[in-house]
Amino acid sequence: MKLNTLRPRRLRLSAPLRAMVRENHVCLNDLIYPIFVVPGTNVKEEIPSMPGCYHLSVDNAVRLAEDIYALGLRAIEVFGLPAYKDEIGSSAWDPQSPVQCSIRAIKKALPDMVIVGDVCLCQYTDHGHCGQIKDHYVDNDATLKLLNKVAVSQAEAGADIVAPSDMMDGRIASIRQALDEEGFINTIIMSYAAKYASGFYGPFRDAADSAPHFGDRRQYQMDPANGREAMKEIDLDLEEGADIIMVKPALSYLDIVYQARQRCQRPIATYNVSGEYAMVKAAARNGWIDEKRIVMEELTSMKRAGADIIITYHAVDVAKWLKNGEVEA
């Protein structure tokens, strides 16, 4: 029997060789770091279910942004807890709310930091749903008018990107029109195009105080069993003018990321969500896994599936590990 002379292992013999032929790389430019801003001053309180993540007042959010910019991270997504809630979530477009204040302050301190504003209503409404309620049902078209206000208010504050995460039908076209009418023609829309009704969001709802007070979000977020429906949602958002589309969560939906990459020429983001983060942190704290290897493996899998952008709570850790040469990109 003739010995096979093609030996793929030759290219794996050393770290420099492996790096030379590596197909996918995790770079700091790929990453967006989510932060949670709250009312008050000098606030920095760790979120119990998300070790290493904090509720921050605006002053401390600016300090964090400066620190991570120095590490090489260039993008953040801002989520907020408001000072007040009501049935329509009006604090979401209040120019004095923590999100708008932090966007202005961070953009003033770091003009080159890319700032993403989360456009949703769940943490701002007294019922915890992502839109205006009518007879225990989220009224889609009434909600669009509210989302327009949120997006415009964030653009006015200085957000480079607005990211609607509500999953209302027609919201991309509605927000695009509202932004353009107010002169924000260069504000980017990153659509949560395929956002699933996932169990992986639990720690985020703790962090953002956004759990619904009745029912759940399955009437508007996607059924985890559906893949073809995700392609329909993505196609609709592209037709309506989304500049970037997103798949959320990441790890259980990499097949959706891959399918989106095959049909979409615009940038694709994925969100490495709070539950995915918390599981890694819990296992690492118990000594059950090598945190650095697991995190880099997970993020690399997202790039391999086709993601250009990864929103992840691991971003600061990854930046430190790369700076110190503790992991391979």
Wavefront OBJ file of the C-alpha trace (Angstrom):
o trace
v 0.000 0.000 0.000
v 1.418 3.379 -0.995
v 1.979 5.729 1.925
v -0.050 8.902 1.621
v 2.460 11.674 1.021
v 0.010 14.477 1.834
v 0.443 15.138 5.522
v -1.710 18.019 6.805
v 0.029 17.742 10.180
v 3.119 19.352 8.676
v 1.372 22.715 8.913
v 0.603 22.241 12.619
v 4.105 21.574 13.912
v 4.720 24.933 15.597
v 2.862 28.006 16.794
v 4.328 30.226 14.028
v 3.271 27.721 11.372
v -0.219 27.429 12.804
v -0.502 31.214 12.896
v 0.700 31.489 9.294
v -2.075 29.267 7.923
v -4.824 30.191 10.371
v -8.036 30.798 8.454
v -9.923 32.936 10.972
v -8.657 35.504 13.442
v -10.293 37.294 16.358
v -9.211 40.936 16.278
v -10.092 43.761 18.631
v -11.674 45.599 15.703
v -14.240 42.779 15.526
v -15.503 43.324 19.064
v -18.181 45.522 20.617
v -18.301 45.737 24.412
v -21.748 46.209 26.018
v -22.047 48.481 29.053
v -24.913 49.227 31.452
v -25.418 52.809 32.582
v -27.596 53.899 35.503
v -28.679 57.135 37.181
v -26.483 58.769 39.801
v -22.782 59.558 40.184
v -19.794 57.480 41.222
v -21.769 54.256 40.797
v -19.933 51.026 40.039
v -21.800 47.934 41.178
v -20.989 44.450 39.927
v -23.917 42.591 38.353
v -24.232 39.374 40.395
v -25.110 37.086 37.475
v -22.455 38.616 35.190
v -19.094 38.642 37.013
v -16.816 41.394 35.740
v -19.706 43.490 34.366
v -21.029 46.528 36.208
v -23.813 49.022 36.544
v -22.064 52.344 35.922
v -23.070 55.950 36.370
v -22.206 58.237 33.470
v -18.946 59.439 35.033
v -17.724 55.877 35.526
v -18.938 54.857 32.070
v -16.639 57.519 30.617
v -13.729 56.224 32.696
v -14.382 52.677 31.536
v -14.572 53.800 27.913
v -11.226 55.560 28.261
v -9.682 52.467 29.846
v -10.885 50.062 27.174
v -9.948 52.480 24.393
v -6.408 52.366 25.762
v -6.555 48.568 25.475
v -7.404 48.833 21.791
v -11.169 48.355 21.853
v -12.950 50.826 19.615
v -16.677 50.109 19.994
v -19.222 49.913 22.796
v -22.956 49.312 22.958
v -24.818 51.294 25.593
v -27.737 49.858 27.556
v -29.418 51.786 30.330
v -31.582 51.639 33.412
v -33.808 54.704 33.573
v -34.736 56.927 36.500
v -38.425 56.321 35.796
v -40.664 53.916 33.893
v -44.120 54.286 32.383
v -46.421 52.341 30.081
v -44.848 53.628 26.857
v -41.215 53.800 28.010
v -40.876 57.541 27.486
v -37.592 57.680 29.408
v -36.048 55.792 26.466
v -35.995 59.018 24.431
v -35.477 61.447 27.313
v -32.304 63.434 26.490
v -31.405 63.413 30.190
v -31.642 59.630 30.574
v -28.405 57.770 31.384
v -28.029 56.338 27.868
v -28.217 59.690 26.081
v -26.045 61.380 28.721
v -23.392 58.666 28.508
v -23.361 58.727 24.699
v -22.741 62.489 24.742
v -20.078 62.257 27.446
v -18.201 59.332 25.896
v -18.293 60.868 22.416
v -16.922 64.126 23.847
v -14.095 62.316 25.648
v -13.390 59.838 22.831
v -14.557 61.160 19.455
v -13.231 58.083 17.646
v -15.031 55.561 19.857
v -17.829 53.892 17.885
v -20.965 54.074 20.014
v -23.969 51.813 19.472
v -27.288 52.716 21.047
v -29.709 49.931 21.920
v -33.131 50.875 20.558
v -35.747 49.063 22.599
v -38.347 49.786 25.262
v -38.375 46.778 27.597
v -36.204 48.260 30.349
v -38.094 51.564 30.138
v -41.691 50.309 30.326
v -43.472 49.529 33.570
v -44.709 46.241 32.064
v -41.329 45.072 30.748
v -42.381 44.429 27.156
v -40.670 45.838 24.074
v -43.491 48.061 22.905
v -46.833 49.724 23.551
v -49.395 47.369 25.054
v -52.993 47.093 23.885
v -55.144 44.389 25.506
v -52.060 42.446 26.655
v -50.691 42.510 23.090
v -47.747 44.537 21.846
v -49.188 46.894 19.244
v -46.689 46.727 16.401
v -47.416 49.924 14.494
v -47.948 52.094 17.577
v -44.588 50.843 18.842
v -42.810 51.929 15.649
v -43.536 55.570 16.428
v -41.932 55.179 19.852
v -38.876 53.399 18.468
v -38.391 56.246 15.999
v -38.163 58.653 18.934
v -35.579 56.477 20.687
v -33.393 56.163 17.592
v -33.492 59.890 16.822
v -32.705 60.800 20.443
v -29.661 58.540 20.419
v -28.473 59.925 17.097
v -28.879 63.455 18.473
v -26.735 62.440 21.462
v -23.970 61.259 19.128
v -24.523 57.537 18.558
v -22.800 56.298 15.410
v -25.045 53.233 15.204
v -28.575 52.589 16.416
v -29.499 48.965 17.015
v -33.231 48.153 17.179
v -33.662 44.972 19.224
v -37.448 44.917 19.585
v -38.382 42.597 16.663
v -41.347 44.705 15.528
v -42.278 44.283 11.868
v -41.267 47.195 9.642
v -39.090 48.936 12.201
v -36.012 49.311 10.005
v -37.835 51.249 7.287
v -39.604 53.329 9.921
v -36.416 54.201 11.803
v -34.507 54.898 8.576
v -37.168 57.358 7.476
v -37.246 59.038 10.887
v -33.456 59.404 10.991
v -33.273 60.753 7.459
v -36.051 63.267 8.068
v -34.103 64.631 11.047
v -30.895 64.895 9.008
v -29.138 61.795 10.381
v -28.549 60.237 6.998
v -25.178 58.802 8.069
v -26.400 57.142 11.257
v -25.977 53.394 10.786
v -28.739 50.903 11.567
v -27.590 47.571 12.961
v -30.703 45.444 13.033
v -31.284 42.628 15.486
v -32.678 40.885 12.412
v -32.909 37.347 13.787
v -33.438 37.671 17.519
v -34.656 34.473 19.097
v -36.867 34.022 22.167
v -33.970 32.447 24.028
v -33.363 31.180 27.524
v -29.823 32.558 27.316
v -30.957 36.120 28.139
v -31.564 35.562 31.854
v -28.559 37.440 33.285
v -29.179 40.404 30.950
v -32.700 40.783 32.279
v -31.155 40.915 35.737
v -28.657 43.527 34.535
v -31.217 45.683 32.703
v -34.231 45.064 34.969
v -36.151 44.199 31.808
v -38.044 40.981 32.531
v -41.676 41.153 31.347
v -44.233 41.471 34.135
v -46.711 39.205 32.355
v -46.424 36.611 29.617
v -43.225 36.394 27.605
v -41.754 37.727 24.366
v -42.521 34.799 22.099
v -45.223 36.762 20.273
v -42.505 38.937 18.726
v -39.112 37.259 19.208
v -38.378 34.244 17.022
v -39.059 30.574 17.765
v -35.682 28.842 18.370
v -36.815 25.949 16.152
v -37.038 28.103 13.010
v -34.227 28.672 10.536
v -35.984 29.561 7.283
v -37.953 32.218 9.126
v -34.672 33.851 10.142
v -33.717 34.198 6.484
v -37.081 35.879 5.812
v -36.512 38.325 8.677
v -32.992 39.077 7.450
v -34.146 39.603 3.861
v -36.886 41.988 4.997
v -34.473 44.056 7.089
v -31.989 44.253 4.225
v -34.758 45.418 1.888
v -35.772 48.063 4.434
v -32.257 49.466 4.611
v -30.391 47.805 7.479
v -26.672 48.525 7.157
v -25.661 45.624 9.410
v -27.722 42.591 10.390
v -27.391 40.635 13.609
v -28.114 37.120 14.809
v -28.800 36.747 18.547
v -27.822 34.669 20.508
v -24.571 33.394 19.020
v -23.534 29.907 20.065
v -26.757 27.975 19.538
v -27.420 29.861 16.296
v -24.148 29.641 14.383
v -26.001 27.774 11.632
v -28.118 30.912 11.184
v -24.983 33.064 11.021
v -23.570 30.728 8.358
v -26.753 30.761 6.282
v -26.939 34.543 6.536
v -23.346 34.827 5.322
v -24.181 32.827 2.206
v -26.950 35.225 1.142
v -25.919 38.587 2.589
v -23.187 40.936 1.346
v -23.556 43.398 4.201
v -21.717 43.045 7.525
v -23.059 40.425 9.906
v -22.938 40.761 13.677
v -23.669 38.195 16.334
v -24.335 38.741 20.022
v -22.471 36.504 22.485
v -25.207 36.976 25.067
v -25.253 37.166 28.855
v -26.172 33.542 29.519
v -23.355 32.316 27.298
v -20.974 34.622 29.147
v -22.233 33.676 32.598
v -21.866 29.941 31.963
v -18.228 30.363 30.990
v -17.508 32.551 34.020
v -19.220 30.121 36.410
v -17.393 27.100 35.036
v -14.068 28.937 35.092
v -14.557 30.020 38.695
v -15.140 26.392 39.622
v -11.940 25.358 37.840
v -13.815 23.188 35.374
v -12.536 24.844 32.172
v -9.626 26.868 30.837
v -11.442 30.209 30.451
v -9.038 31.761 27.967
v -9.067 28.776 25.615
v -12.848 28.408 25.792
v -13.522 32.107 25.148
v -11.166 32.286 22.177
v -12.574 29.047 20.770
v -16.118 30.372 21.047
v -15.310 33.732 19.449
v -13.341 32.036 16.679
v -16.337 29.803 15.948
v -18.433 32.927 15.426
v -15.902 34.314 12.958
v -15.674 30.938 11.204
v -19.452 30.835 10.819
v -19.299 34.195 9.034
v -19.670 36.952 11.618
v -17.771 40.180 10.962
v -18.715 41.751 14.304
v -19.075 40.133 17.724
v -20.844 41.834 20.605
v -19.412 40.195 23.707
v -18.970 40.772 27.428
v -15.640 38.974 27.078
v -14.199 41.846 25.010
v -12.220 43.510 27.807
v -10.730 40.199 28.964
v -9.788 39.332 25.394
v -8.129 42.725 24.899
v -6.032 42.193 28.026
v -5.098 38.630 27.056
v -4.043 39.705 23.556
v -2.044 42.650 24.905
v -0.197 40.356 27.316
v 0.346 37.624 24.731
v -1.684 35.135 26.791
v -3.786 33.876 23.862
v -3.447 33.412 20.109
v -5.788 35.473 17.972
l 1 2 3 4 5 6 7 8 9 10 11 12 13 14 15 16 17 18 19 20 21 22 23 24 25 26 27 28 29 30 31 32 33 34 35 36 37 38 39 40 41 42 43 44 45 46 47 48 49 50 51 52 53 54 55 56 57 58 59 60 61 62 63 64 65 66 67 68 69 70 71 72 73 74 75 76 77 78 79 80 81 82 83 84 85 86 87 88 89 90 91 92 93 94 95 96 97 98 99 100 101 102 103 104 105 106 107 108 109 110 111 112 113 114 115 116 117 118 119 120 121 122 123 124 125 126 127 128 129 130 131 132 133 134 135 136 137 138 139 140 141 142 143 144 145 146 147 148 149 150 151 152 153 154 155 156 157 158 159 160 161 162 163 164 165 166 167 168 169 170 171 172 173 174 175 176 177 178 179 180 181 182 183 184 185 186 187 188 189 190 191 192 193 194 195 196 197 198 199 200 201 202 203 204 205 206 207 208 209 210 211 212 213 214 215 216 217 218 219 220 221 222 223 224 225 226 227 228 229 230 231 232 233 234 235 236 237 238 239 240 241 242 243 244 245 246 247 248 249 250 251 252 253 254 255 256 257 258 259 260 261 262 263 264 265 266 267 268 269 270 271 272 273 274 275 276 277 278 279 280 281 282 283 284 285 286 287 288 289 290 291 292 293 294 295 296 297 298 299 300 301 302 303 304 305 306 307 308 309 310 311 312 313 314 315 316 317 318 319 320 321 322 323 324 325 326 327 328 329
